[in-house]
Amino acid sequence: MATVKELKATTRPAGGKGAARAVRRAGRVPGVIYGNNQPPQPISVDDTELRLRIQAGRFLTTIYDIELDGKKHRVIPRDFHLDPVRDFPLHVDFMRLGEGATIRVSVPLHIQNADAAPGVKRGGTVNIVTHSIDLECSVDNIPQYIEADVSSLEISHSLHLSDVKLPAGVKSLTREDITLVTIVPPSGYAEEIKAAAAAAAGGAAAAAPGAAPAAGAAAAPAAGAAPAAGAKAPAAGAKAPAAKPADKKK
């Protein structure tokens, strides 16, 4: 079951931008609770507390019990807006959760055993292609993250969503053939592979029995063979070799 955290809020009057600015000047962040076939409820939460919750991570996948006027509302954050310059929260939206409700969430991907991957040991780098996965699950079964084990990946190999086991009761809304992680080869890796392949091919040719002589190698003349075309004739006036005298009969 998912962990439920506590968050306090106060009711604020519905209003426009002026009312929202007044709430922020008081050190609070305007927000709203909606959904579950009930009317929207304008609220405000403490600015410092909300900042800490957002900065802690997994804010949009965490279930909260908001205490409002002595009553608790089971909610999940659906959106928040930050100031584009000073990066502080401007507004936050919470959705009510009914008992046994099913929800769609985006869950981060966590890489496991990267140091054990053969491709990493050979100098490759882990490249995360997909950082989060869209899931559908019950509100009591929201995973904090999805684990991707890359301990078996070689250089230039990839891990897809179909290779990852999802928790029970969790359905993926992302296509299964999507690439999650790949091992990027180091610089100069392609040239090293080509050089190694060329060296291996040359060694195999030299070691093969009965292999034809390499191009450009001189063939040894066969015994009694005629002189090759283009061979020089004996010089004019050159003496023929003396005949070997026959053995005298005794």
Phi, psi and chi 1 to 4 in degrees:
 res  aa     phi    psi   chi1   chi2   chi3   chi4
   1 MET       -  141.1 -176.1  174.3  178.7      -
   2 ALA   -67.3  146.7      -      -      -      -
   3 THR   -74.3  133.3  -58.1      -      -      -
   4 VAL  -107.5  128.6  179.6      -      -      -
   5 LYS  -107.7  159.6  -63.5 -173.8  176.9 -178.2
   6 GLU   -98.5  145.6  -58.1  -75.1  -24.0      -
   7 LEU  -150.9  130.5 -173.9   63.8      -      -
   8 LYS   -95.8  145.6  -68.6 -176.2  178.3 -178.5
   9 ALA  -144.8  163.0      -      -      -      -
  10 THR  -127.1  152.7   58.0      -      -      -
  11 THR   -74.6  138.9  -57.0      -      -      -
  12 ARG  -124.8  150.3   67.1  177.4  177.2   90.3
  13 PRO   -71.0  142.1   24.4  -32.9      -      -
  14 ALA   -65.7  141.6      -      -      -      -
  15 GLY  -173.0 -175.7      -      -      -      -
  16 GLY   -95.3 -150.2      -      -      -      -
  17 LYS   -65.8  -34.4  -66.3 -177.3  178.4  178.6
  18 GLY   -63.3  -41.4      -      -      -      -
  19 ALA   -67.6  -36.9      -      -      -      -
  20 ALA   -66.5  -38.5      -      -      -      -
  21 ARG   -66.1  -37.4  -68.6 -167.2 -172.1  100.0
  22 ALA   -64.3  -37.6      -      -      -      -
  23 VAL   -64.2  -41.7  170.3      -      -      -
  24 ARG   -67.9  -36.7  -64.6 -172.3 -169.5  103.0
  25 ARG   -64.7  -24.6  -75.2 -164.9  -64.2  -91.0
  26 ALA   -85.0    5.6      -      -      -      -
  27 GLY    82.7   24.2      -      -      -      -
  28 ARG  -127.5  164.8  -57.5 -174.4   66.0   81.6
  29 VAL  -115.6  125.2  179.4      -      -      -
  30 PRO   -69.7  147.2   24.2  -32.0      -      -
  31 GLY  -156.4 -175.3      -      -      -      -
  32 VAL  -150.3  145.1   63.5      -      -      -
  33 ILE  -110.6  129.2  -59.9  175.8      -      -
  34 TYR  -140.8  172.0   66.4   91.4      -      -
  35 GLY    98.3 -179.4      -      -      -      -
  36 ASN    59.0   36.0 -160.7   26.1      -      -
  37 ASN    58.6   32.5  -61.1  -41.7      -      -
  38 GLN  -124.0  155.2  -60.9 -179.1   36.8      -
  39 PRO   -67.5  150.3   22.3  -32.6      -      -
  40 PRO   -60.1  143.4  -19.6   31.6      -      -
  41 GLN  -119.5  108.5  172.9   64.8   60.6      -
  42 PRO   -68.9  133.5  -16.9   30.6      -      -
  43 ILE  -138.0  174.4   62.5  170.2      -      -
  44 SER  -141.3  145.9   68.7      -      -      -
  45 VAL  -126.4  158.8  -65.0      -      -      -
  46 ASP   -63.2  130.9 -178.0   73.8      -      -
  47 ASP   -61.1  -48.1  177.9   87.1      -      -
  48 THR   -63.3  -43.6  -58.1      -      -      -
  49 GLU   -65.0  -41.0 -175.7  175.1    7.0      -
  50 LEU   -65.8  -39.7 -177.4   60.7      -      -
  51 ARG   -59.6  -44.4  -71.2 -165.7 -160.2 -164.7
  52 LEU   -62.5  -39.2  -67.1  175.6      -      -
  53 ARG   -66.2  -41.6  -59.5  -63.6  178.1   95.1
  54 ILE   -67.8  -44.8  -66.4  173.8      -      -
  55 GLN   -69.4  -22.2  -66.8  170.8   -0.7      -
  56 ALA   -70.2  -18.3      -      -      -      -
  57 GLY    93.1  161.8      -      -      -      -
  58 ARG    55.4   29.8  -61.3 -166.9  -65.3  -87.8
  59 PHE   -63.3  -41.5  178.9   66.5      -      -
  60 LEU   -79.7   -2.2  -63.9  178.5      -      -
  61 THR  -119.4   15.0   58.0      -      -      -
  62 THR  -106.5  134.5  -58.6      -      -      -
  63 ILE   -88.7  137.5  -61.8  175.4      -      -
  64 TYR  -124.2  147.1  -70.3   91.0      -      -
  65 ASP  -103.0  105.6  -85.9  -19.0      -      -
  66 ILE   -88.1  121.9  -68.4 -174.7      -      -
  67 GLU   -87.8  116.5 -175.4  178.8  -17.1      -
  68 LEU  -135.6  113.9 -179.7   65.6      -      -
  69 ASP    54.7   43.6  -61.0  -28.1      -      -
  70 GLY    78.8    4.5      -      -      -      -
  71 LYS  -124.7  143.0 -176.7  179.7  178.3 -178.7
  72 LYS  -100.1  137.8  -71.6 -172.6  177.2 -178.4
  73 HIS  -118.8  120.5  -60.8 -100.6      -      -
  74 ARG   -79.6  117.4 -179.9   67.6   55.2   89.0
  75 VAL  -137.9  169.6  -58.9      -      -      -
  76 ILE  -136.9  134.9 -174.3  169.5      -      -
  77 PRO   -63.9  135.2  -19.5   31.6      -      -
  78 ARG  -111.7  -23.8  -62.9  -52.9  -81.8  168.9
  79 ASP  -166.6  153.8 -164.2   12.3      -      -
  80 PHE  -150.7  151.9   61.0   89.0      -      -
  81 HIS  -118.3  136.2  -58.2  -79.1      -      -
  82 LEU  -113.3  150.2  -59.3  177.5      -      -
  83 ASP   -64.5  128.5 -176.9   89.9      -      -
  84 PRO   -66.5  -17.6   22.8  -32.2      -      -
  85 VAL  -103.5  -53.7  177.9      -      -      -
  86 ARG   -95.1   -6.8  -70.0  176.0  -71.9  177.2
  87 ASP    63.7   31.0 -152.2   32.0      -      -
  88 PHE  -104.2  154.4   58.8   78.4      -      -
  89 PRO   -67.8  136.5   21.7  -30.4      -      -
  90 LEU  -106.1  -31.8  -63.5  174.2      -      -
  91 HIS  -161.9  151.4 -167.3  -85.5      -      -
  92 VAL  -142.1  140.1   59.8      -      -      -
  93 ASP  -115.5  134.3  -64.7  -20.1      -      -
  94 PHE  -120.7  142.3  -63.6   96.4      -      -
  95 MET  -110.4  131.3 -174.4  177.9   72.6      -
  96 ARG   -66.8  146.0  -67.3 -172.6 -174.5   92.5
  97 LEU  -118.4  119.5  -61.0  175.5      -      -
  98 GLY   -81.2  163.5      -      -      -      -
  99 GLU   -64.2  128.5 -174.4  176.5   -7.2      -
 100 GLY    73.5   16.0      -      -      -      -
 101 ALA   -70.4  150.6      -      -      -      -
 102 THR  -106.5  139.7  -60.4      -      -      -
 103 ILE  -136.2  154.6 -169.3  172.6      -      -
 104 ARG  -103.9  128.7  -64.0 -176.0  176.7 -172.6
 105 VAL  -136.7  158.7  -67.3      -      -      -
 106 SER  -108.3  118.2 -177.7      -      -      -
 107 VAL  -111.3  136.1  177.4      -      -      -
 108 PRO   -70.0  155.7   23.9  -32.4      -      -
 109 LEU   -98.8  130.2 -176.5   72.2      -      -
 110 HIS  -112.4  129.5  -80.9 -158.7      -      -
 111 ILE   -87.5  133.3  -55.6  -57.2      -      -
 112 GLN  -117.5  142.8  -57.2  -70.8  -31.5      -
 113 ASN    58.6   39.8  -57.4  -41.2      -      -
 114 ALA   -64.6  -37.9      -      -      -      -
 115 ASP   -67.0  -21.6  -66.3  -21.9      -      -
 116 ALA   -88.2   -7.8      -      -      -      -
 117 ALA   -66.7  131.4      -      -      -      -
 118 PRO   -57.3  -37.9  -22.4   32.3      -      -
 119 GLY   -64.8  -34.6      -      -      -      -
 120 VAL   -71.2  -39.7  173.8      -      -      -
 121 LYS   -63.1  -25.9  -68.9 -178.9  178.0  179.6
 122 ARG   -93.0   11.7  -64.5  172.2   58.0 -168.6
 123 GLY   104.1    0.4      -      -      -      -
 124 GLY   -74.9  168.2      -      -      -      -
 125 THR  -123.8  138.8  -56.4      -      -      -
 126 VAL   -77.5  123.3  175.0      -      -      -
 127 ASN  -115.0  113.5  177.4   36.8      -      -
 128 ILE   -83.6  112.8  -56.6  176.4      -      -
 129 VAL   -85.7  -41.9 -179.6      -      -      -
 130 THR  -116.3  119.0  -56.6      -      -      -
 131 HIS   -91.3  -21.5  -68.3  -91.9      -      -
 132 SER  -146.1  156.4   60.8      -      -      -
 133 ILE  -126.1  133.4  -57.9  172.6      -      -
 134 ASP   -83.3  127.0  -65.7  -28.4      -      -
 135 LEU  -127.6  159.2  -56.5  175.0      -      -
 136 GLU  -124.8  125.9 -176.3  178.3   79.7      -
 137 CYS  -158.5  172.2   57.5      -      -      -
 138 SER   -75.3  158.1   68.2      -      -      -
 139 VAL   -67.3  -19.1  -65.6      -      -      -
 140 ASP   -91.7    1.7  -64.0  -33.2      -      -
 141 ASN  -135.2   38.5 -164.7   30.7      -      -
 142 ILE   -83.0  116.0  -58.7  175.5      -      -
 143 PRO   -72.2  146.1   24.5  -30.6      -      -
 144 GLN   -71.9  -32.1  -67.1 -174.8  -10.4      -
 145 TYR  -163.3  167.6   50.7   82.3      -      -
 146 ILE  -111.4  129.4  -62.3  -61.2      -      -
 147 GLU   -88.4  137.6  -66.7 -176.6   -6.7      -
 148 ALA  -124.1  109.8      -      -      -      -
 149 ASP   -88.5  116.5 -170.9  -18.5      -      -
 150 VAL  -108.7   18.9  -61.3      -      -      -
 151 SER   -64.8  -15.2   60.0      -      -      -
 152 SER  -106.4    2.8   62.8      -      -      -
 153 LEU   -80.1  133.0  -71.1 -171.8      -      -
 154 GLU   -94.2  175.0  -90.2  -74.1    1.7      -
 155 ILE   -62.1  135.4  -71.2  177.6      -      -
 156 SER    71.6    6.5  -60.8      -      -      -
 157 HIS   -93.8  157.7  -72.5 -160.9      -      -
 158 SER  -130.0  159.0  -59.5      -      -      -
 159 LEU  -115.1  129.4 -171.6   75.3      -      -
 160 HIS  -108.5  167.1  -59.3   86.6      -      -
 161 LEU   -61.8  -32.6 -178.1   56.9      -      -
 162 SER   -65.9  -17.3   56.9      -      -      -
 163 ASP   -86.5   -6.7  -57.8  -40.4      -      -
 164 VAL  -104.7  135.5  174.5      -      -      -
 165 LYS   -91.3  121.2 -175.3  178.3  179.6  179.9
 166 LEU   -85.8  153.8  -62.0  177.1      -      -
 167 PRO   -61.0  156.9  -20.9   31.6      -      -
 168 ALA   -62.2  137.8      -      -      -      -
 169 GLY    80.9    7.0      -      -      -      -
 170 VAL  -112.0  129.1  175.5      -      -      -
 171 LYS  -114.2  135.1  176.3 -176.0  176.0 -177.4
 172 SER   -85.2  137.1  170.7      -      -      -
 173 LEU  -100.4   -0.3  -59.5  177.2      -      -
 174 THR   -98.8  142.8  -53.6      -      -      -
 175 ARG   -62.3  144.9   68.3  179.4 -166.0  -86.5
 176 GLU   -71.5  -22.6  -67.8 -171.1   -8.1      -
 177 ASP   -87.5    5.7   62.3  -18.5      -      -
 178 ILE   -68.1  139.7 -169.1  171.2      -      -
 179 THR   -80.4  128.5  -59.4      -      -      -
 180 LEU   -95.2  -49.7  -57.6  179.9      -      -
 181 VAL  -141.5  145.7 -173.6      -      -      -
 182 THR  -138.3  153.5 -174.7      -      -      -
 183 ILE   -98.5  113.0  -55.6  -63.0      -      -
 184 VAL   -84.3  130.6  179.1      -      -      -
 185 PRO   -67.5  153.5   23.2  -32.1      -      -
 186 PRO   -72.2  167.7   26.5  -33.6      -      -
 187 SER   -62.8  134.3  176.8      -      -      -
 188 GLY    82.0    5.2      -      -      -      -
 189 TYR   -65.6  -40.5  177.4   76.3      -      -
 190 ALA   -63.4  -40.7      -      -      -      -
 191 GLU   -66.7  -37.0  -72.7   73.0   12.9      -
 192 GLU   -64.6  -39.6  -68.2  179.1    6.2      -
 193 ILE   -64.8  -43.1  -66.9  -63.1      -      -
 194 LYS   -63.2  -43.2  -70.1  179.8 -178.7  179.1
 195 ALA   -64.4  -41.5      -      -      -      -
 196 ALA   -65.5  -39.5      -      -      -      -
 197 ALA   -65.9  -40.2      -      -      -      -
 198 ALA   -65.8  -41.6      -      -      -      -
 199 ALA   -65.2  -39.7      -      -      -      -
 200 ALA   -66.5  -39.1      -      -      -      -
 201 ALA   -66.2  -41.2      -      -      -      -
 202 GLY   -65.4  -39.8      -      -      -      -
 203 GLY   -66.7  -37.3      -      -      -      -
 204 ALA   -67.7  -38.5      -      -      -      -
 205 ALA   -66.9  -38.3      -      -      -      -
 206 ALA   -71.1  -32.3      -      -      -      -
 207 ALA   -86.1  -11.5      -      -      -      -
 208 ALA   -70.8  127.8      -      -      -      -
 209 PRO   -69.5  140.5   23.9  -32.3      -      -
 210 GLY    71.8   20.1      -      -      -      -
 211 ALA   -72.8  147.3      -      -      -      -
 212 ALA   -65.0  149.2      -      -      -      -
 213 PRO   -63.2  148.6   21.4  -32.5      -      -
 214 ALA   -63.2  153.0      -      -      -      -
 215 ALA   -59.5  135.1      -      -      -      -
 216 GLY    90.7   -8.7      -      -      -      -
 217 ALA   -78.3  139.9      -      -      -      -
 218 ALA   -79.5  131.2      -      -      -      -
 219 ALA   -84.9  140.2      -      -      -      -
 220 ALA   -73.5  136.4      -      -      -      -
 221 PRO   -69.9  141.2   24.6  -32.5      -      -
 222 ALA   -74.1  152.3      -      -      -      -
 223 ALA   -64.8  130.8      -      -      -      -
 224 GLY    77.0    6.8      -      -      -      -
 225 ALA   -75.1  150.6      -      -      -      -
 226 ALA   -66.2  152.8      -      -      -      -
 227 PRO   -62.6  144.1   19.5  -30.7      -      -
 228 ALA   -63.0  151.5      -      -      -      -
 229 ALA   -59.2  137.0      -      -      -      -
 230 GLY    91.2   -1.7      -      -      -      -
 231 ALA   -73.7  144.0      -      -      -      -
 232 LYS   -73.3  136.7  -68.0 -176.6  179.0 -179.5
 233 ALA   -76.6  160.3      -      -      -      -
 234 PRO   -59.6  144.9  -21.4   31.4      -      -
 235 ALA   -64.1  148.2      -      -      -      -
 236 ALA   -62.1  137.1      -      -      -      -
 237 GLY    82.0    0.6      -      -      -      -
 238 ALA   -73.5  137.6      -      -      -      -
 239 LYS   -75.4  139.7  -66.8 -177.7  178.4 -179.6
 240 ALA   -73.7  151.2      -      -      -      -
 241 PRO   -64.2  137.0   20.2  -30.0      -      -
 242 ALA   -63.4  141.1      -      -      -      -
 243 ALA   -73.7  145.7      -      -      -      -
 244 LYS   -73.7  124.0 -174.8  178.6  179.6  179.8
 245 PRO   -63.7  141.8   22.4  -32.1      -      -
 246 ALA   -73.5  152.7      -      -      -      -
 247 ASP   -68.4  134.4  -66.2  -22.0      -      -
 248 LYS   -74.1  140.1  -66.1 -179.2  179.5 -178.7
 249 LYS   -75.4  139.4  -64.2 -178.4  179.2 -179.9
 250 LYS   -83.7      -  -66.1 -179.1  179.2  179.6
